[in-house]
């Protein structure tokens, strides 16, 4: 369970439970906590577009090229019946994660509309 906020006016708090499991895999380097928290926050936002996302695997890689856009991100999300994979390469991991998440938002909206059309 992940607690996102507390009610300071009373002793009780109302935790928001994150249902989506996010695994971050850093290939050939160690990732800092700040980046992991950024990824978790961004993946949690996907649930407002489609609430049945089960898990997400995020792969972070530093490509060995002379190009400045050498940070590669692959995000695989699992929804019942399907898996979606998005790959982006940018100058920073944050930018690549943001672009990947925006692509996933579009995919999830299409998925939700497709399911609603069949009901």
C-alpha positions in Angstrom: 0.0 0.0 0.0 1.2 3.5 -0.8 0.0 6.4 1.2 -0.2 9.6 -0.9 -1.7 12.0 1.7 -3.0 12.4 5.1 -5.7 14.5 6.7 -4.0 16.9 9.1 -7.2 18.0 10.8 -7.7 14.7 12.5 -5.8 11.7 13.7 -7.3 9.5 11.0 -5.9 9.5 7.5 -7.4 8.4 4.2 -4.8 6.5 2.2 -5.1 6.2 -1.5 -4.1 2.7 -2.6 -2.2 2.3 -5.8 -3.5 -0.9 -7.5 -1.1 -0.8 -10.4 2.2 -2.6 -9.7 5.1 -0.8 -11.3 8.5 -2.5 -11.7 11.5 -0.4 -12.8 14.4 -2.2 -14.5 17.6 -0.2 -15.0 19.9 -1.9 -17.5 23.6 -1.6 -16.7 23.3 1.3 -14.2 21.7 2.1 -10.9 18.6 4.3 -10.8 18.1 6.9 -8.1 15.0 7.1 -5.9 13.9 10.4 -7.4 13.5 8.9 -10.9 11.7 5.8 -9.5 9.2 8.1 -7.7 8.7 10.2 -10.9 7.9 7.0 -12.8 5.5 5.7 -10.2 3.6 9.1 -10.1 3.4 9.1 -13.9 2.2 5.5 -14.2 -0.4 6.1 -11.5 -1.9 8.9 -13.7 -2.7 6.3 -16.3 -5.4 4.8 -14.1 -7.6 7.7 -14.8 -7.8 6.8 -18.5 -8.3 3.1 -17.9 -8.8 1.7 -14.4 -8.1 -2.0 -15.2 -4.3 -1.7 -15.7 -2.8 -4.5 -13.7 1.0 -3.8 -13.9 3.7 -1.9 -15.7 7.3 -2.8 -16.4 9.6 0.1 -17.1 13.0 -0.6 -18.7 15.6 2.1 -18.6 18.6 1.9 -20.9 21.5 4.1 -21.8 22.5 3.4 -25.4 26.1 3.5 -26.2 26.0 6.0 -29.1 27.5 9.4 -29.9 24.0 10.7 -30.2 22.8 13.0 -27.4 19.4 11.2 -27.4 20.8 8.1 -25.8 18.3 7.5 -23.0 15.9 4.7 -24.0 12.7 3.8 -22.2 10.4 0.9 -22.8 7.1 0.6 -20.9 5.0 -2.5 -21.1 1.6 -2.3 -19.4 -0.6 -5.3 -18.7 -4.4 -5.0 -19.0 -6.8 -8.0 -18.9 -6.5 -9.6 -22.3 -3.7 -7.4 -23.7 -0.2 -6.1 -23.3 0.9 -2.7 -24.7 4.5 -1.8 -25.3 5.8 1.7 -26.0 9.5 2.6 -26.7 10.9 6.1 -26.7 14.4 7.5 -26.9 15.2 11.1 -25.7 17.9 13.2 -24.1 16.6 12.5 -20.6 14.7 9.7 -18.9 12.0 12.1 -17.7 11.3 13.3 -21.2 11.2 9.7 -22.5 8.9 8.6 -19.7 6.6 11.6 -20.3 6.3 10.9 -24.1 5.8 7.2 -23.4 3.0 7.9 -20.9 1.3 10.2 -23.3 1.3 7.5 -26.0 0.0 5.0 -23.5 -2.8 7.4 -22.5 -3.9 7.5 -26.2 -3.8 3.7 -26.4 -5.7 3.2 -23.2 -8.4 5.7 -24.3 -8.8 3.7 -27.5 -9.0 0.5 -25.6 -11.7 1.9 -23.3 -13.8 3.2 -26.2 -13.5 -0.2 -28.0 -14.7 -2.0 -24.9 -17.6 0.4 -24.5 -18.6 0.0 -28.1 -19.0 -3.8 -27.6 -21.3 -3.4 -24.5 
